[in-house]
Amino acid sequence: MVIFVSIVFVIVGIILSAIILMQEGRTQGLGSIGGMADSYFGKIKGRTMEGTLQKITKFGAILFFVLAIVLNLLMK
């Protein structure tokens, strides 16, 4: 059981790292000063690739921490 959870933990860690690297930076430049941050793209961000990557990152991070806790409890 410990070996299986460890393998899943490593796989989730690698996938999570790749997804984080695929995301764009948060810099918006001078557009955020002039109020251009509330553009049409900003309003539909949840339906774009960037929004999907953010959702997958949140789910992956939660799964990663849960697996870390489970592994810690199994090792005792």
Biopython code that builds the backbone (N, CA, C, O; Angstrom):
import numpy as np
from Bio.PDB.StructureBuilder import StructureBuilder

atoms = [
    (1, "MET", "N", (0.830, -1.201, 0.000)),
    (1, "MET", "CA", (0.000, 0.000, 0.000)),
    (1, "MET", "C", (0.870, 1.258, 0.000)),
    (1, "MET", "O", (0.579, 2.226, -0.704)),
    (2, "VAL", "N", (1.931, 1.232, 0.792)),
    (2, "VAL", "CA", (2.817, 2.393, 0.876)),
    (2, "VAL", "C", (3.503, 2.631, -0.467)),
    (2, "VAL", "O", (3.684, 3.775, -0.883)),
    (3, "ILE", "N", (3.878, 1.564, -1.133)),
    (3, "ILE", "CA", (4.553, 1.696, -2.426)),
    (3, "ILE", "C", (3.610, 2.300, -3.462)),
    (3, "ILE", "O", (4.008, 3.178, -4.228)),
    (4, "PHE", "N", (2.375, 1.839, -3.486)),
    (4, "PHE", "CA", (1.390, 2.372, -4.438)),
    (4, "PHE", "C", (1.136, 3.855, -4.207)),
    (4, "PHE", "O", (1.128, 4.638, -5.157)),
    (5, "VAL", "N", (0.929, 4.245, -2.957)),
    (5, "VAL", "CA", (0.676, 5.655, -2.643)),
    (5, "VAL", "C", (1.911, 6.494, -2.965)),
    (5, "VAL", "O", (1.782, 7.632, -3.417)),
    (6, "SER", "N", (3.104, 5.948, -2.739)),
    (6, "SER", "CA", (4.336, 6.670, -3.054)),
    (6, "SER", "C", (4.472, 6.907, -4.560)),
    (6, "SER", "O", (4.884, 7.984, -4.991)),
    (7, "ILE", "N", (4.127, 5.904, -5.345)),
    (7, "ILE", "CA", (4.202, 6.051, -6.803)),
    (7, "ILE", "C", (3.209, 7.097, -7.290)),
    (7, "ILE", "O", (3.550, 7.930, -8.130)),
    (8, "VAL", "N", (1.992, 7.063, -6.775)),
    (8, "VAL", "CA", (0.976, 8.053, -7.148)),
    (8, "VAL", "C", (1.426, 9.447, -6.716)),
    (8, "VAL", "O", (1.213, 10.419, -7.440)),
    (9, "PHE", "N", (2.048, 9.548, -5.539)),
    (9, "PHE", "CA", (2.542, 10.824, -5.018)),
    (9, "PHE", "C", (3.598, 11.423, -5.957)),
    (9, "PHE", "O", (3.568, 12.619, -6.248)),
    (10, "VAL", "N", (4.512, 10.600, -6.418)),
    (10, "VAL", "CA", (5.559, 11.080, -7.336)),
    (10, "VAL", "C", (4.956, 11.497, -8.675)),
    (10, "VAL", "O", (5.338, 12.527, -9.231)),
    (11, "ILE", "N", (4.033, 10.720, -9.187)),
    (11, "ILE", "CA", (3.396, 11.046, -10.473)),
    (11, "ILE", "C", (2.621, 12.358, -10.372)),
    (11, "ILE", "O", (2.702, 13.201, -11.265)),
    (12, "VAL", "N", (1.869, 12.528, -9.280)),
    (12, "VAL", "CA", (1.112, 13.776, -9.092)),
    (12, "VAL", "C", (2.071, 14.956, -8.974)),
    (12, "VAL", "O", (1.788, 16.033, -9.499)),
    (13, "GLY", "N", (3.192, 14.772, -8.297)),
    (13, "GLY", "CA", (4.179, 15.843, -8.172)),
    (13, "GLY", "C", (4.762, 16.257, -9.510)),
    (13, "GLY", "O", (4.930, 17.448, -9.771)),
    (14, "ILE", "N", (5.072, 15.289, -10.360)),
    (14, "ILE", "CA", (5.622, 15.590, -11.680)),
    (14, "ILE", "C", (4.584, 16.298, -12.556)),
    (14, "ILE", "O", (4.899, 17.280, -13.229)),
    (15, "ILE", "N", (3.358, 15.798, -12.543)),
    (15, "ILE", "CA", (2.288, 16.417, -13.332)),
    (15, "ILE", "C", (2.003, 17.835, -12.841)),
    (15, "ILE", "O", (1.805, 18.747, -13.644)),
    (16, "LEU", "N", (1.984, 18.015, -11.528)),
    (16, "LEU", "CA", (1.731, 19.340, -10.954)),
    (16, "LEU", "C", (2.834, 20.321, -11.351)),
    (16, "LEU", "O", (2.551, 21.477, -11.663)),
    (17, "SER", "N", (4.066, 19.874, -11.340)),
    (17, "SER", "CA", (5.180, 20.732, -11.757)),
    (17, "SER", "C", (5.045, 21.138, -13.223)),
    (17, "SER", "O", (5.280, 22.296, -13.570)),
    (18, "ALA", "N", (4.671, 20.203, -14.073)),
    (18, "ALA", "CA", (4.515, 20.502, -15.496)),
    (18, "ALA", "C", (3.382, 21.488, -15.733)),
    (18, "ALA", "O", (3.510, 22.393, -16.557)),
    (19, "ILE", "N", (2.285, 21.323, -15.026)),
    (19, "ILE", "CA", (1.139, 22.221, -15.205)),
    (19, "ILE", "C", (1.483, 23.629, -14.735)),
    (19, "ILE", "O", (1.085, 24.608, -15.365)),
    (20, "ILE", "N", (2.217, 23.736, -13.637)),
    (20, "ILE", "CA", (2.613, 25.053, -13.146)),
    (20, "ILE", "C", (3.524, 25.745, -14.151)),
    (20, "ILE", "O", (3.403, 26.950, -14.373)),
    (21, "LEU", "N", (4.428, 24.998, -14.754)),
    (21, "LEU", "CA", (5.331, 25.591, -15.746)),
    (21, "LEU", "C", (4.608, 26.004, -17.022)),
    (21, "LEU", "O", (5.079, 26.891, -17.733)),
    (22, "MET", "N", (3.479, 25.381, -17.323)),
    (22, "MET", "CA", (2.721, 25.721, -18.530)),
    (22, "MET", "C", (1.937, 27.028, -18.389)),
    (22, "MET", "O", (1.537, 27.622, -19.391)),
    (23, "GLN", "N", (1.716, 27.475, -17.149)),
    (23, "GLN", "CA", (0.913, 28.675, -16.938)),
    (23, "GLN", "C", (1.698, 29.926, -17.286)),
    (23, "GLN", "O", (2.925, 29.960, -17.199)),
    (24, "GLU", "N", (0.957, 30.954, -17.683)),
    (24, "GLU", "CA", (1.558, 32.238, -18.017)),
    (24, "GLU", "C", (1.801, 33.029, -16.744)),
    (24, "GLU", "O", (1.229, 32.734, -15.695)),
    (25, "GLY", "N", (2.660, 34.042, -16.849)),
    (25, "GLY", "CA", (2.935, 34.907, -15.715)),
    (25, "GLY", "C", (1.755, 35.810, -15.406)),
    (25, "GLY", "O", (0.836, 35.942, -16.214)),
    (26, "ARG", "N", (1.781, 36.418, -14.261)),
    (26, "ARG", "CA", (0.682, 37.275, -13.833)),
    (26, "ARG", "C", (0.923, 38.753, -14.155)),
    (26, "ARG", "O", (0.104, 39.596, -13.789)),
    (27, "THR", "N", (1.996, 39.076, -14.814)),
    (27, "THR", "CA", (2.275, 40.482, -15.107)),
    (27, "THR", "C", (1.328, 40.980, -16.183)),
    (27, "THR", "O", (1.136, 40.336, -17.214)),
    (28, "GLN", "N", (0.744, 42.135, -15.923)),
    (28, "GLN", "CA", (-0.178, 42.716, -16.881)),
    (28, "GLN", "C", (0.347, 44.027, -17.439)),
    (28, "GLN", "O", (-0.296, 44.650, -18.284)),
    (29, "GLY", "N", (1.501, 44.442, -16.972)),
    (29, "GLY", "CA", (2.094, 45.657, -17.504)),
    (29, "GLY", "C", (1.291, 46.898, -17.174)),
    (29, "GLY", "O", (0.655, 46.970, -16.123)),
    (30, "LEU", "N", (1.317, 47.871, -18.064)),
    (30, "LEU", "CA", (0.629, 49.137, -17.839)),
    (30, "LEU", "C", (-0.873, 49.039, -18.057)),
    (30, "LEU", "O", (-1.607, 49.966, -17.713)),
    (31, "GLY", "N", (-1.337, 47.948, -18.615)),
    (31, "GLY", "CA", (-2.771, 47.797, -18.851)),
    (31, "GLY", "C", (-3.571, 47.761, -17.571)),
    (31, "GLY", "O", (-4.726, 48.186, -17.558)),
    (32, "SER", "N", (-2.988, 47.262, -16.486)),
    (32, "SER", "CA", (-3.719, 47.189, -15.227)),
    (32, "SER", "C", (-3.872, 48.567, -14.590)),
    (32, "SER", "O", (-4.803, 48.786, -13.816)),
    (33, "ILE", "N", (-2.974, 49.495, -14.904)),
    (33, "ILE", "CA", (-3.077, 50.846, -14.352)),
    (33, "ILE", "C", (-4.257, 51.588, -14.971)),
    (33, "ILE", "O", (-4.995, 52.286, -14.276)),
    (34, "GLY", "N", (-4.428, 51.434, -16.267)),
    (34, "GLY", "CA", (-5.491, 52.150, -16.970)),
    (34, "GLY", "C", (-6.847, 51.484, -16.882)),
    (34, "GLY", "O", (-7.800, 51.966, -17.494)),
    (35, "GLY", "N", (-6.969, 50.396, -16.147)),
    (35, "GLY", "CA", (-8.255, 49.731, -16.006)),
    (35, "GLY", "C", (-8.549, 48.722, -17.092)),
    (35, "GLY", "O", (-9.691, 48.282, -17.225)),
    (36, "MET", "N", (-7.560, 48.346, -17.868)),
    (36, "MET", "CA", (-7.792, 47.399, -18.943)),
    (36, "MET", "C", (-7.822, 45.956, -18.439)),
    (36, "MET", "O", (-8.015, 45.028, -19.224)),
    (37, "ALA", "N", (-7.631, 45.766, -17.133)),
    (37, "ALA", "CA", (-7.648, 44.422, -16.575)),
    (37, "ALA", "C", (-9.062, 43.826, -16.622)),
    (37, "ALA", "O", (-9.216, 42.605, -16.585)),
    (38, "ASP", "N", (-10.084, 44.669, -16.702)),
    (38, "ASP", "CA", (-11.464, 44.204, -16.756)),
    (38, "ASP", "C", (-11.934, 44.040, -18.189)),
    (38, "ASP", "O", (-13.064, 44.400, -18.518)),
    (39, "SER", "N", (-11.095, 43.512, -19.025)),
    (39, "SER", "CA", (-11.452, 43.318, -20.418)),
    (39, "SER", "C", (-12.341, 42.084, -20.571)),
    (39, "SER", "O", (-12.630, 41.381, -19.603)),
    (40, "TYR", "N", (-12.756, 41.846, -21.778)),
    (40, "TYR", "CA", (-13.594, 40.680, -22.066)),
    (40, "TYR", "C", (-12.857, 39.398, -21.732)),
    (40, "TYR", "O", (-13.449, 38.453, -21.211)),
    (41, "PHE", "N", (-11.539, 39.363, -22.036)),
    (41, "PHE", "CA", (-10.750, 38.166, -21.736)),
    (41, "PHE", "C", (-10.710, 37.909, -20.237)),
    (41, "PHE", "O", (-10.766, 36.759, -19.802)),
    (42, "GLY", "N", (-10.613, 38.963, -19.451)),
    (42, "GLY", "CA", (-10.567, 38.801, -18.003)),
    (42, "GLY", "C", (-11.869, 38.244, -17.443)),
    (42, "GLY", "O", (-11.861, 37.527, -16.442)),
    (43, "LYS", "N", (-12.991, 38.574, -18.088)),
    (43, "LYS", "CA", (-14.292, 38.124, -17.608)),
    (43, "LYS", "C", (-14.574, 36.660, -17.950)),
    (43, "LYS", "O", (-15.302, 35.988, -17.219)),
    (44, "ILE", "N", (-14.013, 36.161, -19.044)),
    (44, "ILE", "CA", (-14.264, 34.771, -19.441)),
    (44, "ILE", "C", (-13.052, 33.886, -19.191)),
    (44, "ILE", "O", (-12.904, 32.842, -19.827)),
    (45, "LYS", "N", (-12.190, 34.292, -18.277)),
    (45, "LYS", "CA", (-10.943, 33.580, -18.035)),
    (45, "LYS", "C", (-11.180, 32.136, -17.594)),
    (45, "LYS", "O", (-10.354, 31.266, -17.870)),
    (46, "GLY", "N", (-12.286, 31.873, -16.918)),
    (46, "GLY", "CA", (-12.568, 30.526, -16.461)),
    (46, "GLY", "C", (-12.779, 29.531, -17.589)),
    (46, "GLY", "O", (-12.629, 28.327, -17.382)),
    (47, "ARG", "N", (-13.122, 30.007, -18.776)),
    (47, "ARG", "CA", (-13.379, 29.120, -19.915)),
    (47, "ARG", "C", (-12.169, 28.974, -20.829)),
    (47, "ARG", "O", (-12.209, 28.212, -21.795)),
    (48, "THR", "N", (-11.104, 29.691, -20.532)),
    (48, "THR", "CA", (-9.920, 29.638, -21.387)),
    (48, "THR", "C", (-8.966, 28.555, -20.904)),
    (48, "THR", "O", (-9.199, 27.914, -19.879)),
    (49, "MET", "N", (-7.904, 28.363, -21.647)),
    (49, "MET", "CA", (-6.886, 27.388, -21.273)),
    (49, "MET", "C", (-6.235, 27.763, -19.949)),
    (49, "MET", "O", (-5.951, 26.895, -19.123)),
    (50, "GLU", "N", (-5.999, 29.054, -19.748)),
    (50, "GLU", "CA", (-5.382, 29.517, -18.500)),
    (50, "GLU", "C", (-6.284, 29.222, -17.301)),
    (50, "GLU", "O", (-5.804, 28.799, -16.249)),
    (51, "GLY", "N", (-7.576, 29.444, -17.457)),
    (51, "GLY", "CA", (-8.515, 29.139, -16.383)),
    (51, "GLY", "C", (-8.565, 27.653, -16.076)),
    (51, "GLY", "O", (-8.652, 27.253, -14.915)),
    (52, "THR", "N", (-8.509, 26.838, -17.118)),
    (52, "THR", "CA", (-8.503, 25.386, -16.929)),
    (52, "THR", "C", (-7.239, 24.934, -16.212)),
    (52, "THR", "O", (-7.298, 24.078, -15.329)),
    (53, "LEU", "N", (-6.100, 25.500, -16.584)),
    (53, "LEU", "CA", (-4.849, 25.146, -15.919)),
    (53, "LEU", "C", (-4.873, 25.541, -14.449)),
    (53, "LEU", "O", (-4.334, 24.819, -13.610)),
    (54, "GLN", "N", (-5.481, 26.659, -14.126)),
    (54, "GLN", "CA", (-5.581, 27.077, -12.728)),
    (54, "GLN", "C", (-6.448, 26.110, -11.925)),
    (54, "GLN", "O", (-6.120, 25.778, -10.786)),
    (55, "LYS", "N", (-7.551, 25.659, -12.518)),
    (55, "LYS", "CA", (-8.411, 24.696, -11.822)),
    (55, "LYS", "C", (-7.695, 23.368, -11.596)),
    (55, "LYS", "O", (-7.801, 22.773, -10.523)),
    (56, "ILE", "N", (-6.967, 22.908, -12.614)),
    (56, "ILE", "CA", (-6.224, 21.654, -12.484)),
    (56, "ILE", "C", (-5.120, 21.804, -11.441)),
    (56, "ILE", "O", (-4.837, 20.862, -10.701)),
    (57, "THR", "N", (-4.498, 22.976, -11.376)),
    (57, "THR", "CA", (-3.453, 23.214, -10.387)),
    (57, "THR", "C", (-4.012, 23.162, -8.978)),
    (57, "THR", "O", (-3.396, 22.574, -8.089)),
    (58, "LYS", "N", (-5.163, 23.765, -8.763)),
    (58, "LYS", "CA", (-5.784, 23.729, -7.434)),
    (58, "LYS", "C", (-6.116, 22.300, -7.030)),
    (58, "LYS", "O", (-5.826, 21.888, -5.907)),
    (59, "PHE", "N", (-6.720, 21.545, -7.935)),
    (59, "PHE", "CA", (-7.067, 20.151, -7.640)),
    (59, "PHE", "C", (-5.801, 19.323, -7.385)),
    (59, "PHE", "O", (-5.759, 18.518, -6.455)),
    (60, "GLY", "N", (-4.780, 19.524, -8.209)),
    (60, "GLY", "CA", (-3.532, 18.780, -8.057)),
    (60, "GLY", "C", (-2.827, 19.098, -6.755)),
    (60, "GLY", "O", (-2.269, 18.204, -6.118)),
    (61, "ALA", "N", (-2.845, 20.371, -6.345)),
    (61, "ALA", "CA", (-2.216, 20.754, -5.081)),
    (61, "ALA", "C", (-2.923, 20.123, -3.894)),
    (61, "ALA", "O", (-2.279, 19.656, -2.954)),
    (62, "ILE", "N", (-4.250, 20.111, -3.938)),
    (62, "ILE", "CA", (-5.014, 19.482, -2.854)),
    (62, "ILE", "C", (-4.711, 17.989, -2.805)),
    (62, "ILE", "O", (-4.486, 17.438, -1.727)),
    (63, "LEU", "N", (-4.702, 17.339, -3.950)),
    (63, "LEU", "CA", (-4.393, 15.910, -4.018)),
    (63, "LEU", "C", (-2.982, 15.631, -3.518)),
    (63, "LEU", "O", (-2.756, 14.649, -2.811)),
    (64, "PHE", "N", (-2.027, 16.493, -3.884)),
    (64, "PHE", "CA", (-0.635, 16.334, -3.462)),
    (64, "PHE", "C", (-0.521, 16.385, -1.938)),
    (64, "PHE", "O", (0.155, 15.548, -1.341)),
    (65, "PHE", "N", (-1.172, 17.357, -1.309)),
    (65, "PHE", "CA", (-1.093, 17.479, 0.136)),
    (65, "PHE", "C", (-1.826, 16.355, 0.852)),
    (65, "PHE", "O", (-1.371, 15.893, 1.899)),
    (66, "VAL", "N", (-2.944, 15.911, 0.310)),
    (66, "VAL", "CA", (-3.658, 14.785, 0.916)),
    (66, "VAL", "C", (-2.806, 13.519, 0.849)),
    (66, "VAL", "O", (-2.735, 12.762, 1.817)),
    (67, "LEU", "N", (-2.164, 13.292, -0.291)),
    (67, "LEU", "CA", (-1.286, 12.130, -0.423)),
    (67, "LEU", "C", (-0.090, 12.226, 0.516)),
    (67, "LEU", "O", (0.360, 11.209, 1.045)),
    (68, "ALA", "N", (0.427, 13.427, 0.728)),
    (68, "ALA", "CA", (1.543, 13.604, 1.656)),
    (68, "ALA", "C", (1.122, 13.251, 3.078)),
    (68, "ALA", "O", (1.883, 12.625, 3.815)),
    (69, "ILE", "N", (-0.080, 13.647, 3.461)),
    (69, "ILE", "CA", (-0.579, 13.330, 4.797)),
    (69, "ILE", "C", (-0.814, 11.829, 4.918)),
    (69, "ILE", "O", (-0.464, 11.229, 5.934)),
    (70, "VAL", "N", (-1.399, 11.223, 3.902)),
    (70, "VAL", "CA", (-1.646, 9.775, 3.923)),
    (70, "VAL", "C", (-0.329, 9.018, 4.018)),
    (70, "VAL", "O", (-0.223, 8.063, 4.788)),
    (71, "LEU", "N", (0.659, 9.421, 3.263)),
    (71, "LEU", "CA", (1.964, 8.767, 3.332)),
    (71, "LEU", "C", (2.586, 8.921, 4.714)),
    (71, "LEU", "O", (3.192, 7.986, 5.237)),
    (72, "ASN", "N", (2.439, 10.074, 5.287)),
    (72, "ASN", "CA", (2.971, 10.299, 6.628)),
    (72, "ASN", "C", (2.299, 9.374, 7.647)),
    (72, "ASN", "O", (2.960, 8.821, 8.527)),
    (73, "LEU", "N", (0.992, 9.215, 7.518)),
    (73, "LEU", "CA", (0.273, 8.345, 8.454)),
    (73, "LEU", "C", (0.602, 6.867, 8.219)),
    (73, "LEU", "O", (0.651, 6.088, 9.171)),
    (74, "LEU", "N", (0.824, 6.479, 6.979)),
    (74, "LEU", "CA", (1.158, 5.084, 6.684)),
    (74, "LEU", "C", (2.561, 4.706, 7.121)),
    (74, "LEU", "O", (2.823, 3.535, 7.394)),
    (75, "MET", "N", (3.465, 5.666, 7.193)),
    (75, "MET", "CA", (4.846, 5.379, 7.559)),
    (75, "MET", "C", (5.022, 5.165, 9.064)),
    (75, "MET", "O", (6.053, 4.639, 9.485)),
    (76, "LYS", "N", (4.056, 5.554, 9.873)),
    (76, "LYS", "CA", (4.179, 5.401, 11.330)),
    (76, "LYS", "C", (3.881, 4.007, 11.779)),
    (76, "LYS", "O", (3.942, 3.717, 12.974)),
]
sb = StructureBuilder()
sb.init_structure("model")
sb.init_model(0)
sb.init_chain("A")
sb.init_seg("    ")
for serial, (resi, resn, name, xyz) in enumerate(atoms, 1):
    if name == "N":
        sb.init_residue(resn, " ", resi, " ")
    sb.init_atom(name, np.array(xyz, "f"), 0.0, 1.0, " ", f" {name:<3s}", serial, name[0])
structure = sb.get_structure()
